[in-house]
Amino acid sequence: MALVISLFSSSTPAIASEPKVAVAYDIGFLGDNSFNDAVHVALKAAKNKYGLVEPFVREVPTNGTAVDRLTRLRFLAKSGYTLIIAVGPGYRETVARVSKEYTETQFAIINDKSIPQLNVSNIHFREDHGAYLAGVAAANLSKRKSIAFIGSEPELFASFYQGAQANFPKVKIKNISYPDTIEALRSQLNGIDIAYSTWDGDPSVMTVISESFAGKIRLIAETPDQYFAQLLQSKAIVVAMVSKQLTKPIAQLVSAALESRAVIDVIDEAEGIYGREYGAANGGVGITFNVPTGNTLKSAIKRALLQLKRG
């Protein structure tokens, strides 16, 4: 009996300290055409790369309530998962709370940079890089040299404007505030042929263009933010996609966890925000096209990426 107790006691710490990774998905679970699916694909690649199988990797859903999010994250922490990845800013308050309760557990939150905890990796994307690339693409693709930014972020409009003027200083650029009324959106779209939309609350921008400007206006959308841009009926409208790439962030988080490390670059020293920022420089933000691109556009995007990498 003494021998059995001795063997059991010596093996318990090793089991408890074994690196284990869990992912807590946002509302909709898999099949959402958005961040859940993007993270799942990235996790699958990481699992294959590092040979991870259950119970050393686990994926859980949520119904979206604060109680459910809290219960699931606490359960994962109690179950010995050394890295818990929460998908989306919907987990912001939950991760902030549970990370203080389980300080020896490393947490990560995808597409957010607001939690000032050393054991939280805030995975943030440079949306201004995406807006700049969209501006370059819009100005090059526009035949009328009349384009629009649709959204409510002044800083992203500024980046879009800079990108558009990089090669075409005389291009006309509209700043269409949205969300607003459908009538206001429809009236302001007159006269342009390429638009870049950052609105991801619903497919209303896509609907207005398809119903009132079919064949006249094409859209630069965002992935995985805008789930509706991935739908089959959107292909006739969407000419390009500004993309947030999840493969590298998930792989780096998993790799660090397996080596008992954490991804904790300083993002905001004053606020104590740690994690990693992804943009054009490290392959975290890019742009893809659904139409053939000529050498002029390819060269313009190449120059834009180089400019962004140089800061």
Steps between C-alpha positions, in 0.01 A plus 500: 500500500786734586657429163172568318452829689859601424464430129166680482633804684807533280298483179228747598708821456618387156143447384386831645780694333456340157429776244138492388324740263131589492302728268176664611306602190260789471125484424421290195778245560627342176346592167476872577710607196682731740757486779386165638563328169827686443634402843382140454688467170811654657472269802466196274826597329669544839368163621644328193831683534551417868315168511238614749208274587236499771517552795799726435291721273132578545239719328183625671201713388300764686141619491629853543371577849737639762426203728577243232826670400609520863406139576686364198821695556509408869441135412789502253731670750406251774556213256865595463506662158815710500392719207137605449428687176179703498366601159379858469453808719174352628724319752668822613341529847512124559868466415583807711324339797611136469863590422518668843357190667744262327825693480705190411290440189579683177206648312476648151224708348465525123440835329525713811756706692334622816595265786795619713606166646843343465341157458278619213628507142300766315506400132444822308491575125608824332174597333661820376732285288199330347333835430814629329515193276129539424562861396778398264282227350189718470679781317664256260182303431274801455434591137323822593766588757218563745504278810351486851581398855196368689535488876528698822873500578678830417844343543421226249361751251829692534699184415265418210538856370881479514502167317267626229708812436833317498469430127204716400517842672194627310269210585166608651443349843170503690481439874158341554406478868342166587298367677247760386167481322479283190371799305805708594734218402325447168509870407870539585602198293396674179794575273755253639599159366721351776421510873680367807276416795610434858143448626462143631178525702278365222494463119308825440780665298524194280122493460477865393771453239351178361146643484570855379845494338538151353770505233591860586672480838739234624602457861822441689399302809672364810565144613440343745314801644217503245345152490260602221787579263574127484153406376450383143271789405771748597749383237352721229554809718819438699806582293760469778532397862712665767596208720613438856714187494454269801741220408812666636348635825348165595817311409713739706265478799497120491877476448563728796262302721670171415833653601355649822536850358249771416449751220533820701659774292432847637211647298421798722753564776301779664187283530686176572363320192697191393467257211587550136403738224455361150518708186656515156852470643449152648238361263204560728311730263477477122270530202376245245313555175204323343575645156805484274759759595726670250865584549417857600286392794743225602786749505293752697411243767860383518618857557227556760598191696864612494402847625295352783782265599734800519252680721 
